Every structure is written in structure tokens, then in C-alpha cells.
Amino acid sequence: MNETEQLARRFQELAEKAYARDICLFTNFLNLNELDVFYKHENSFSYIDTDTFGGAMYCERKIIRFGNRNFPFPINCIHISPVLKKFSDTLTHRDFLGALINLGIKRETLGDILVYENEAYVFCLDSMTDFIIHNLDKVRHTVIKCQKTEQIPETVLYNIKEKKLNTASLRLDAIIGEVYAHSRSQSQQIIRERKVFVNGRLCENSSYMVKPEDTITVRGMGKFIFDSVINNTKKGRYNILVKIFI
């Protein structure tokens, strides 16, 4: 049995247990590939309520809830910031993640890490909150402080830049090509390599017609929202607006 089959079986076990006992059960945080396994088998869980959440809109790493939707997701957010910001190192996503993993924390207990101006907002399982707050005191050479928070600035949640582009088509490969300055063939290769997710679901169809508000993630390159078609040119091309996550 391969990893995909094992994961699908685990989802089935959680769904059956939650249904049989009339309780609510949760997975750990799952990455995009793991979530895609769930989406591909979602119809087989129709006998029980299921949904996903990562702590905020547009989170990629999410937890699956099996059962009663009245039970809140076991997710907290920790704000990590330098004690003396003017003496801080330049801190990246990799730095914050590395510091957490060095504490012995497993990746599946951590959700997305949102980094903005040398600070981070880390989504984690509620069971890990106190451990992180009490044990994480340094990222690289920077002394930091941690505190649980429910207030995440919009500049962090929606750290995006708008960009107007001109494209010959609204096909997925064409849009990716324009956003990341790739040729159509390069974009198609990326899609064939199973690196592209539309609204959190793996998409292997290069000719998929992108729709307004579609969120497109390209593994190793970034994420953007297709906002709208601004207008059509006389040559039959499209002027479009996309929102690129920074």
C-alpha cells in the first residue's frame, strides 16, 4: 500500500469513527498534495459533514474536520516578533520554520506561516501553543517574543500586489505563463509535473479556463488570484487583473 492509499484509508477511518460515535474528529495540518487525496475521495464521505480550514482565508495548509460543524477547529495563531526590531536579522519563512522544527516540532502540527517585515504569524494546533510560546526565544540570531493572537493585520493576511497583464487566452497555461513570464510550453510542463493547484485542488488540465476569484498556486513559484477580465483588445486578446501574493 503506497502513501496515497494509506492516507485515503486514514481519512476513511476518521470518517467512519466520527459517524459511528457521533463525535467530531480532526486531522493534523495537511499540505496541498495530501488535501488533494481527500478531495478526490470526498464523495465517499457524503454520509458525514466534512470541511477544511487553515486558520484564515487563503491558507494552503489545512485541517479536515469530520463531523459536527459546531465544533471549532483546534487552531491557534502565534505572533512572533523581534524584541528589538531595529537589531533584527532579515527573517524569512525558512528561518521561522527552521527555528520551530529545531524545537522538535513536527511539521504536521504547524499550518501556514505568514511573514511580514521580520515578524511572523504562525498557525498551529492548539495543543502546541503553550510549548511554542514557552520555548521559542530566538530565530537565527534574533531574540524574539511569542504571544497568542486572534488579531492578524490585513496587510499580513492579504499581502498582495495587483498586476495588469495581457494574454491571448484565459486557459490555465496561458495565465501562468503571463504571471511568471514563462512560455506556453514551459507552463504546460509545470502543470504536467503536478505543481499547479486551483482553489486548493490539483489541476492537470492545461486548457482549464480560469474564472474570476480562482486562487492558483504554483509549487515553488508562488500564488495568485485571478481577479477579472478588464476588457478585450481589438486583436481579440484579454487585458486581465491578477493579485499576486508577495
C-alpha positions in Angstrom: 0.0 0.0 0.0 1.5 3.4 -1.0 1.3 6.6 0.9 -1.7 7.9 -1.0 -3.6 4.7 -0.3 -2.6 4.9 3.3 -3.8 8.5 3.6 -7.1 7.7 1.9 -7.6 4.8 4.3 -6.8 7.1 7.3 -9.5 9.6 6.1 -12.0 6.7 5.8 -11.2 5.5 9.3 -11.7 9.0 10.8 -15.0 9.5 8.9 -16.4 6.1 10.0 -15.3 6.6 13.6 -16.8 10.1 13.8 -20.1 8.9 12.3 -20.3 5.7 14.4 -19.7 7.6 17.7 -21.4 10.8 16.7 -18.3 12.8 17.5 -16.1 15.3 15.7 -12.6 14.3 14.7 -9.8 16.3 13.0 -6.7 15.5 11.0 -3.4 17.4 11.6 -2.4 20.1 9.1 -2.2 18.7 5.6 -0.3 20.1 2.6 -1.8 20.6 -0.9 -1.0 17.1 -2.1 -2.5 15.5 0.9 -5.6 17.6 0.7 -6.0 16.6 -2.9 -6.2 13.0 -1.8 -9.1 14.0 0.4 -10.8 16.0 -2.4 -10.5 13.0 -4.8 -12.3 10.7 -2.3 -14.7 13.4 -0.9 -17.8 11.8 -2.4 -17.2 8.6 -0.4 -17.7 10.7 2.8 -21.1 12.0 1.9 -22.7 10.3 4.9 -20.9 12.8 7.3 -20.2 16.5 7.4 -16.7 17.4 6.3 -14.9 20.7 5.7 -11.4 22.2 5.8 -9.8 25.2 7.4 -6.3 26.5 7.9 -6.9 29.4 10.3 -7.6 32.2 7.8 -8.7 32.7 4.2 -6.2 31.6 1.6 -4.3 29.3 3.9 -2.8 26.4 2.0 -2.1 24.0 4.8 -5.5 23.0 6.3 -7.1 20.6 8.8 -10.0 18.4 7.8 -13.0 18.2 10.2 -15.1 15.1 10.2 -18.5 15.5 11.9 -20.4 18.2 13.7 -19.6 21.7 12.3 -20.4 23.3 15.7 -17.0 22.1 17.0 -14.3 24.7 16.3 -11.1 23.8 14.5 -8.3 23.2 17.0 -6.2 26.0 15.6 -4.4 28.9 17.3 -2.3 31.7 15.9 1.0 32.8 17.4 2.5 36.2 16.7 6.3 36.1 16.7 8.2 39.4 16.7 11.8 40.6 17.5 12.3 42.0 20.9 14.4 44.8 19.4 13.2 45.2 15.8 16.0 47.6 14.7 18.6 45.0 15.6 16.8 42.1 13.9 18.2 39.9 11.2 16.3 39.8 8.0 14.0 36.9 8.7 12.3 34.7 6.1 9.7 31.9 6.1 12.5 29.4 6.1 14.1 31.0 9.2 10.9 30.8 11.2 10.0 27.3 10.1 13.6 26.1 10.9 13.5 27.6 14.4 10.2 25.8 15.1 11.4 22.5 13.6 14.6 22.7 15.7 12.5 22.6 18.8 11.4 19.1 17.8 8.0 20.2 16.5 6.5 18.1 13.7 5.6 19.9 10.5 2.0 18.5 10.6 1.3 20.4 13.8 2.0 23.7 12.0 -0.1 25.4 9.4 0.8 28.4 7.2 3.5 30.8 8.4 2.7 34.4 7.3 5.8 36.6 7.3 5.8 40.4 7.1 8.6 42.8 8.0 10.6 40.3 10.1 7.6 39.2 12.0 5.5 36.0 11.6 2.0 34.8 12.3 2.1 31.0 12.8 -1.0 28.8 12.7 -0.6 25.7 14.8 -2.6 23.1 16.6 -3.9 24.4 19.9 -2.1 21.7 21.7 1.2 23.2 20.6 0.5 26.8 21.5 2.0 26.9 25.1 5.0 24.8 24.1 5.9 27.2 21.3 5.3 30.3 23.4 7.4 29.0 26.3 10.3 27.5 24.3 10.8 29.6 21.2 13.0 32.6 22.1 15.3 33.0 19.1 15.1 32.9 15.3 18.6 32.9 13.8 20.5 35.4 15.9 17.4 37.5 16.7 15.8 37.3 20.2 12.1 37.1 19.7 8.8 37.1 21.8 5.8 35.0 21.1 2.1 35.6 22.0 -1.2 34.1 21.1 -3.3 36.4 19.0 -6.6 36.5 17.3 -5.9 39.8 15.5 -3.9 39.4 12.3 -3.4 42.7 10.3 -4.9 42.7 6.8 -1.5 43.7 5.5 -0.3 40.3 6.6 -3.3 38.2 5.5 -3.6 39.9 2.2 0.0 40.9 1.4 -0.6 41.1 -2.4 0.2 43.3 -5.3 -2.1 43.9 -8.2 -0.8 43.4 -11.7 -2.4 44.1 -15.1 -1.5 41.6 -17.9 -2.3 41.0 -21.5 -3.0 37.4 -22.6 -4.2 35.6 -25.7 -6.3 33.2 -23.7 -7.9 32.5 -20.3 -6.5 29.0 -20.3 -4.6 28.0 -17.2 -1.3 27.5 -19.1 -1.6 31.0 -20.7 -2.4 32.7 -17.4 0.5 31.0 -15.6 2.8 31.9 -18.5 1.9 35.6 -18.2 2.2 35.8 -14.4 5.5 34.1 -14.2 7.0 35.1 -17.6 7.1 31.5 -19.0 6.3 30.2 -22.5 3.1 28.2 -23.0 5.2 25.0 -23.3 7.0 25.8 -20.0 3.7 26.3 -18.3 2.3 23.1 -19.6 5.3 21.2 -18.3 4.8 22.7 -14.9 1.2 21.5 -15.0 2.2 18.0 -16.1 4.6 17.9 -13.2 1.6 18.2 -10.8 2.8 21.5 -9.4 -0.4 23.6 -10.0 -3.4 23.8 -7.7 -6.6 25.7 -8.5 -8.6 26.6 -5.3 -6.5 24.1 -3.4 -7.1 21.2 -5.8 -4.5 19.7 -8.1 -5.2 20.7 -11.7 -3.6 18.7 -14.5 -5.7 20.3 -17.3 -3.6 22.9 -19.2 -6.8 24.0 -21.0 -8.8 24.7 -17.8 -10.5 28.1 -18.3 -9.6 30.3 -15.4 -12.5 32.0 -13.7 -12.7 35.2 -11.6 -11.6 34.6 -7.9 -9.8 31.4 -8.8 -6.8 31.1 -6.5 -3.9 29.4 -8.3 -0.8 28.0 -6.5 2.3 27.0 -8.5 4.6 25.0 -6.2 8.0 26.6 -5.9 6.9 29.8 -7.6 4.0 31.4 -5.6 0.3 32.0 -5.5 -2.1 34.5 -7.2 -5.7 35.2 -7.6 -7.3 35.7 -11.0 -9.4 38.8 -10.3 -11.1 39.7 -13.6 -11.0 40.5 -17.3 -10.7 44.3 -17.6 -11.5 44.4 -21.3 -10.9 42.8 -24.7 -8.5 44.3 -27.2 -9.2 44.9 -30.9 -6.9 41.9 -31.6 -9.0 39.6 -29.5 -6.7 39.4 -26.6 -7.6 40.0 -22.9 -6.4 42.6 -20.5 -6.7 41.0 -17.1 -6.1 41.8 -13.4 -4.3 39.4 -11.1 -3.5 39.7 -7.4 -0.1 38.1 -6.6 0.8 37.1 -3.1 4.1 38.6 -2.0 
